[in-house]
Amino acid sequence: MGKNLIITEKPSVAMEFAKALKINVNRKNGYIESEKWIITWCVGHLVTMSYPEKYDEKLKFWRLDTLPFIPKEWKYEIIPAVEKQFNIVKELLQREDVDEIYNAGDSGREGEYIQRLVFMMAKPNPKAEMKRVWIDSQTEEEIKRGIQEAKPETEYDSLSDSAYLRAKEDYLIGINFSRILSIIYGRRLAKEINEEKASISVGRVMTCVLGMVVEREREIRNFKKVPFYKINGDFTKFNAEWKVTDTSKMWQTPKLYNDTGFKKKEDAQNFIKALEGKEAIVEEVKKTKQKENAPLLFNLAEIQNECTKRFKIKPDETLEIIQDLYEKKLVTYPRTDARVLSTAVAKVINKNLNGIAVGYKDEEIQGYIKQMKEEKYSTNLLKTKYVNDSKITDHYAIIPTGTGYENLKTLKELEQNIYKVIVKRFLAIFYPSAEFNKMNITVNVEGEKFFTSTKICTKTGYLDVLKKSTNDEQKVENIDVKKGEKLIVNNYSIKESETTPPSRYNSGSIILAMENAGKLIEDEELREQIKGAGIGTSATRAEIIKKLEKIKYIDINAKTQIITPTQKGEYIYDIVKISMPDMLNPKLTASWEKGLDMVAKKEIKADVFMKKLEDYINNKFDKLVIRK
């Protein structure tokens, strides 16, 4: 009887697979073996793309006449530091007694790529059947399911195509444009930054993100504060703010800065004088009830933003911690773009809830679970906004598995806190809506309108779990006022305001802006509606920020996580802006990402994408060489 070989992404994952398959660990050099199973592992990338000089010695030197460099046949090589493990994996893949080979790499595009490179270089036993294990968490149950339901490896060929293309695209754009811009502008840059020589590093996603940071910084730098003057009315029972309407004497006057303010203080003072002694009448009292549901679940970008806000940590640190929580069986797969659950998971969600109820010995969390039981909250999510199969590509949202609690005590405080944030976001979706009474009041002073509103929370609902700081308005008592009522005017006053510059990105908000192709959308619901193709992927965004900081194109303040460009970063931006400005366009960068996605979904063929990429590089080069 032949053996089954499993290749995982790293040793710790191999141990989890061994545990799930009840294999007594008979650990050999670089693998585990039992009667039926062999489990081995990669250690991240074992294979890499060769540098240009491996194609031709002359390409070691950066010269215009050897560019653009677009190989017809691509070369790959084993990474020297991990050659030993590669050889172990290769030997196992070629074993005659292996009937089935399970690719159990990380369940994403990059994980597929790591393994496919190994298969390409190692040439597995051609008689063995190749299968792909695709899992959403590392619980024993999910590992077993993944092995039982493993599909033929060929079903993931289009994902593999898109992974190879992503690597080729980054390689070709990075190498060709870094070289040509360094040749053309390197001396000038060295002079500007006072260095002997300088090279210019550009990348498909990296340069676009640098552009976002520099443009925001320059917007702030060039911003001029403009004062304007608002009018406030004190009507004894409440204060209200004036706003221009078509019944106002000020309608369409150039004296106004905006709908609520005057350009000059003097005009505001004259306006107040004209109001004195006039009757104030309540024109409208509008009462509405408002419901607000718990926010959607976390995807990687949202939890990275949340952790930057709360704990002032960088996105790559957040990913590292959540990856660790995933490997300790506490949460589901982290590198996901989805913020909803699949129907299949929603049907068995009680398993996760029961696991938390039994295993998570946290007083606060147990309080929420107790409330859910006492109030008999429904756990049926099927017809809610939290379940939507069409919004899931590879994986559903990040949620607690309800297992792995034996590992909880090994976590540092920050890891425990982040786990708790994920649990609370998950529990909140089972809670009822928060409810508010809203009241909008309009006061008419002979055609001039004043407005005020109050919002009172009448039912906390999910806010019990996600205790938002209930804003001051909600503490206001209902105002006792009726339509047509005459009001006593105490006085009118002027409130000076000024325009504010846009705020800088921090290391979390830039990830959200990347997810939305360069737009930082503060409103969570709106963010979800317009989500389309982003810049980079959930798996790579944190790495890109890290690289920009490492090559000193941006600075990240350790305390606040606020991002600013360095002087060098600004010079690089200017060089790209004059030479190939479309590299700074988030829409273009996002469209490349969309193309890769289309290859993965079999909507376009890999060679069509490759042809477009080659044409793009050749066209750009023609223009750049003319410019030189």
WOPE-V315381 format. One record per helix or strand. SS is the DSSP state (A for helix, B for strand). FROM is the first residue (numbers start at 1). TO is the last residue. If there is no record, write none. Layout:
[[SS & FROM & TO] [SS & FROM & TO]]
//
This chain:
[[B & 3 & 8] [A & 11 & 20] [B & 27 & 27] [B & 31 & 33] [B & 37 & 41] [B & 47 & 49] [A & 52 & 54] [A & 57 & 60] [A & 64 & 66] [B & 76 & 78] [A & 80 & 93] [B & 98 & 104] [A & 109 & 122] [B & 129 & 132] [A & 140 & 148] [B & 151 & 152] [A & 153 & 192] [A & 206 & 221] [B & 227 & 234] [B & 239 & 243] [B & 256 & 258] [B & 261 & 262] [A & 265 & 275] [B & 280 & 292] [B & 298 & 298] [A & 300 & 311] [A & 315 & 327] [B & 331 & 331] [B & 341 & 341] [A & 343 & 347] [A & 349 & 359] [A & 363 & 374] [B & 387 & 387] [A & 389 & 391] [B & 398 & 398] [B & 400 & 400] [A & 405 & 410] [A & 413 & 428] [B & 434 & 445] [B & 448 & 459] [A & 463 & 466] [A & 472 & 475] [B & 486 & 487] [B & 491 & 498] [B & 506 & 506] [A & 509 & 515] [A & 524 & 530] [A & 541 & 550] [B & 554 & 556] [B & 562 & 565] [A & 567 & 579] [A & 581 & 584] [A & 586 & 600] [A & 606 & 627]]
//
